[in-house]
Amino acid sequence: MTGSVGAGGPTRLQRRVVLGTLGLLLLTGLVGVEAWPLSAWRLFSEPRRAELGGFVLEARNADGAGERVSLSQLPLGFRFAGRALEDLGPRPSARGAELCGALLDAVRAERPGTTQLDVVRVRHRLVEGGRRGSVEVAADVVLTCGSGP
């Protein structure tokens, strides 16, 4: 064997494999099935909504003055805490209190005078031509931990 392809072209099995693979890709795209490794091509193509949301932390000192702290300002282990906060739901729980306590400890390490921490869900509306591209439309306190002023 010299490694060259025969003059006869691809075999029947090779054609079936290629056509079957292409057919599966097209079918999953048309039907909208997300079954790895086949996908409906939505992973990076979801349109951006007009209203976006996220979490920020409001660190309060003994005087009651508050300062916003972004999750990205905390140590690396807390950068994706927003995902855990999304899973908490509307009612306070033991898991929420534990997460809030851990966030309070991390914020106190960055800002030693912090006595209370409010976890705030913020919503932004996208605007065109703005400096930052969005404007805050709502901010709701989801969790509070630590002793108040």
Secondary structure, 3 states (H helix, E strand, C coil): CCCCCCCCCCCHHHHHHHHHHHHHHHHHHHHCCCECCECCCCCCCCCCCCEEEEEEEEEEECCCCEEEECHHHCCHHHCCHHHHHHCCCCCCCHHHHHHHHHHHHHHHHHCCCEEEEEEEEEEEEECCCCCCCEEEEEEEEEEEEECCC
